[in-house]
Amino acid sequence: MEKDQETARRVAAVRGCARVLGGRGRPGVREAMARLAAVAAEFAGADDLPDVYGDGLVAEVERQVAAQLGTQDAAFFPTGTMAQQVALRSWAGRTGSDVVALHPLAHPEVHERGALGVVSGLRTVYPTREPRMANAEEIRAFEEPFGTLMVELPLRDAGFVLPTWDELVATVAAARERDAVVHFDGARLWECPSHFGKPLAEIAGLADSVYVSFYKSLEGVSGAALGASAEVIAEAKAWRHRYGGLLFQQYPTALSALAGLRDELPRLPSYVAHAEPVARALREGFAEAGLDWPRVHPERPHTHQFQLWLPYPAEALNEASVRQAEQDRVSLFGRGQFRAPGLPGLSMIEVTVAADALEWTEQDVRDAAGSFARHLAHHLATA
């Protein structure tokens, strides 16, 4: 109950803010339903029937995703976890190898309770443990054979980091030299063209299969898609059925995905461009306010998301964040919360620069960092 009360306090404080840098979070149920009704009026005629087992609006999402990724076909999935289970299992059958090379910080290893091994019978190996994608030399020198190389773009838990384009091309080529197929965990691939300086289809074209998310980056309700050749997608749809992913109707999710592809996808480059000045202003603003050792990682964000690190307890930082929202009606971090992923007293929060942040100048960010520092100092002095 105490945690629920803290969450309610934070939500109420952020909702009452005049300005929020890090986003206000998901809308309430009534607002969300009103938005969905508006989207339905734009994408579906009055007499159009909802989808049934993957036709209609779901099929239209698949068509648009395939066009965006430049793949022959695409399959709609209720979750990204399922989409990647299916992709990697399919490749294991085709390559004859149940070994998947990936990063120990990749989503299946950190956030899926060991599902690749428990559910799909796959084994994972790590060509590198450095907080970045494995490079070509590490792929070539890795001592075990593997059938699939999975690359998460960007690598979220390492700080939303990306390789350079040349590094990515070289790593993929090294995997091909070992007769391995390449799968991209592209939950946030939508954000990557600005960093690589390449269109989405050219990036996706490096891989044999690509997973993308609709609720990450595109603000959808949920859902994901897998893009690949027509043959691979046909098999993926069979496995989707076996995994329980062929839902009777998914039109709310499909509608929100279509809206995200139309509205949010074109805006992502502006978010990515604004992330660098926001990150710089946060670092400089906290330093000017006297906070110890403020760090952003990467120093120049690769996407519109990055990590902020401060050497203070997470509880104190989160309290300062709520107090700033309550008392100043300004919030740097919205509903986001600091956590201590490593050493006690060293805390990190993930910052997302999206539509709300575009209204903030660097000076606005510095000023808000100064007020946050004052709330933190007051809390530390009175705790």
N, C-alpha and C positions, 0 to 999 in steps of 0.2 A: 504493500500500500504506500509506503514511503516513497518508493521509486515512482509510482504512478502520480503521486502528488508533486514530485519534482518535475516530472514530464509535463503535467498540466500547468504548473507555474511557468515553465519555459515557453510552452506554446502560447499561453496567454500574453506573456511579456513580448514575444516576437510579433504576435498579431497586433499589439498596440503600438508598434513602432512606426514612425513616419518614414524611416529609411532603414533598409537591411542590405548589407553587402553580400553576405553569404547565402541569401535566399531564405524565403519564409517557410519553405517546406511544402508538403502536399496540402492541398485545400481540404476543407471539411467535406463531408459526404454530400450535403446539398449543393455546394458550389461545384463539386466534381461532377455530379449528375447533370447540373445545368450546362456545364461545359460540354459534356458528352452529348446532350440533346442538341446543342448548337452544331456540333461536328456532324451528327447524324443527318441534320437537315442539309448539310453541305455535300455529303458524300453518298447519300442514299435517297432514292425517290420515295414518295409517300407509299407506293404500292410494292416497293422492293421487300422481299422476304429476307429474314436473317439467314446467316449461313447455316448449313447443316453438314457436319462432319467434313469441314474444310473447303466448302465451295464458297461462292459469293464473295463477300468482303475479304475473307481469309485468302482466297485465291488471288484477289487483287493485290493484297499486301505481298504475297509471294512473287507476283509478277514485277512489282515495283522494286522489290529488294534485288531480284536477279538483274534488273536493268541497272540499278545503282552500282552493284558489285561487278557487273560484267560477266556474271556466271550464266551457264545454260539454264539453270533452274534454281529454285529455292524452296525450302519447306518451312512452314510456320510451326513453332513449338510454344507450349505454355511457359517453359522456363529455359534459361540458358544452360542450366545444369543438365537437363535432359538432352538438349541439342548436342552438347559436347560429348555426353556419354554415347549417344548414337553415332556421332561422327567417328569417334576414336574406336568404338567397337567395330564399326563397319570397316575401317582401315585395317584393323587387326586381322579381320577375316580375309581381306584382299591381299595383304602383305605376307600373311603367314606368321606374323610376329605379334605377340601380345605386349611388347615393351614399348612404352611411350617415353620419349625424352622430353622433359620440360623443366621449368624452374621450380625450386622448392617453395618459392613465394607465389606460384601460380594459383589461380582460383581453385582448381580441383584439389590441390594439396592443403590449402589453408581453410577453405570455407565450405567443403562438401562432405565432411565426415568420412573421408576415405572411400567415396563412392566408386571411383574408378576400379579399385581392387575388389571391394565388397560386392558391388552390384554387377560390374561388367567383367570381372576376372582379369583386369589388366595390371601390369606391373610398371611402375614409374622409376626412371633413373634421372640423375641430375648432371648434365655436362658441366655446369658451373653453379657455385653458390654465391658468386658475387652479385651485388644488387643491380643487375642489368641482364639483358639478353645474352645468352651464350654466343661467343664470337665464332668465326669460321674455324680458327685454329683449334678451339676447344671441341668443336663438333668433329673435326677430322681426327683428333687425338684421343677421343673418348674410347675407353677400353672395351666397352660392351656393344654388341649390335643392338639396334632398335629399329622398329618398323615405321614409327611416326615421330616426327619432331613437332611438338606443339609450342607455338610462340604466342605469348600474351602481349598484345599491343593496345595501349601501353601497359607496362607491368605495374599494376595499381599499388600493390603493397610495398613496392620499392620506391614509391613516390611518383607514380604515373609517368615513369621514364620510358623513353623511346631510344632506339639506336639511330644512327644516321642512315640515310637511304643506302649508301654504299655498304655499310655494315650489314644491313638487313639482306640485301641482295647476295652478299658473300656468304652469310650464314645459310640462307636457303640453298645456294649452290653447293655448299659443303654437305648438306643433308642429302641432296640429290646424288652426289658422288658416292654416298654410302647406300644408295638405292632405297632411301627412306622417303616417304611422302611427308608433306608439310601441311599442318593445320594451324590456322590463325584463330586464337581466342581474341576476337575483335569486339568484345562487348562494348568497348568505347572506340572502335575503329573509326566511327563517324568523325571523331575529333582530330584524326591524324594527318589529313592532307596538308594542313598548314605547315606542320613540322617537316614533312618529307618533301614538300614542294611538288607533289604528284597528285593526280586525281585519284579518287577512291577506287575506281575500277583497276587502275594500274597497280595500286598497292595490293588489292585483293587478288590480282592476277598472278602474283608470285606464289600463292598457295594452291593446294589441291582442294581445300575446303575452308570456308570462313564462317564463323559464327558472329552474329551481331545481336545486340540487345535493343529493345524499344523503350525500356523505362530508364536506362542509363543514357544520358546525353539527350535523348529525344523526348523525355518527359511523358512517356506513355504509361498506361495503367500497369502493364506487365508484358511479358511475352518476348520472344526471340525468333530468329530465323537462321537457317543454315543454307549457305550458298555453295554450289558445286556443279559438277557435270550432271546431265540429265540422268545418267545411269546411277551415279552415286545417290542422287536425291530420291530416285525411285526406291532404292534399298533403304535409305534413311526413313522414308515414309512408312515402310513396312515395320522397321524397328520402332518408330514412333508409336505405332498402334500397339505393339507388344509392351512398350513401356507405359502405356496408359495415357499417351499424349494426344490421342485423336478425340478431342472433346466434341460433344454434340453441337454446342454453339459457343462461339468466341467473339461475337460481333462487337461487344464493348471494347475488348482488347484490340481488335483489328481496327476499329474506328480511331482509337487513340494513336495507333501506330501510323495510320495514314495521315493523321493530323501532324504528327511529329515529323514525318518525312517531308511533308509540304511546308510546315511553318518553322520548325526548330532546326532542321538540318541546314538550311541556308544561313542561319544566324551563327552557327558554331564558329566560323572563322573570325567573326568580330569578338566573340568571347575569348578565343585563344589569343588574339592580338592584345586584348585588354588585360589578360592575366599577368603579363610581364610588368607593366606599370603598377598594378595592384600589389604584386609580390614585393616589388622594390619599395613601395610606399609603406607597406606593413613593416618590413625589416627596418627601414630608416625611421619610421614613426615610433616604433617601440624602443629603438636605440636612443633617439632624442628624448624620450620620456624616462630614460634611466633603467629600463628593464634589462636584465643581464642576458647576454648571448642570444639575441633573437636570430633565428635562422629560418630561411625558406629553402625547400628542396623540391626540385632542382632550383638553383639560384635563378636561372631563366627557365620558367616553366615550359615543358614540351607540349602540353595541352592546356585546356582551361581549368585544370585542377592541379594542385600542388600541396605539399605538406608545410605546415608552420610548426616550428619547434621552439619551446620556451622552457627554461630550467626552473619550473615551479610545479607544485603538486597540481594534478588535474582537478581535484576538488576545488581548490582556490581559484583556478582559472575559470572553471565553469560557473562558480558563484559570481565572479566579477562580470562574466558575460551576461548573466541574467540581470544583475543589478544595473548594468549599463542600459539594457533594454527597458527595464522598469522605470528607471529614473531619468534617463536622457532621451528615451524614445528613439534611440539609435542602436543598431546592433551590427557588430562586425561579423559575427559567426552564425547568426540565425539560430536554427535548432541544432546545429552541429555541436559536438561536445569534444573536449580534450580527453585524451586517455594517455596512460603511461605504458607504452608497449615494450619498454626495456628497463632502464635504470629507474628506480623510484625517484620521484622529484623531477624527472625530465619528461615533459609531456608533449604530445603532438596532436594536431587537429588537421583534417583535410579541408582545404578551402576550394570551393567551386565558384568560378567567375561566370555568371550567366546574365540573364536579362536585367535583373535588379542592379547588378554591379556596374553596368554601362553608364548609369547615372552618376557614379562616383568619380570625382577627379582624384589625382594623387594627393592633393592637399586635404580633400575630404577624408581620405583614408588615414593620413597622418594625424589629423585632428581627432578622429575617432580612436586611433591607437593611443593617443595621449590620454583621452578620457577613460579608456579601458584600463590603462596603467594606474590611474588614480583610484579607480574602483578596486583594483587588485591590491594596491598598497593599503587602502583602508581596511579591506577584509583581512589581510595578513596581520595588520596591527591590532585588530580587535578580536581575532579568532581565539 
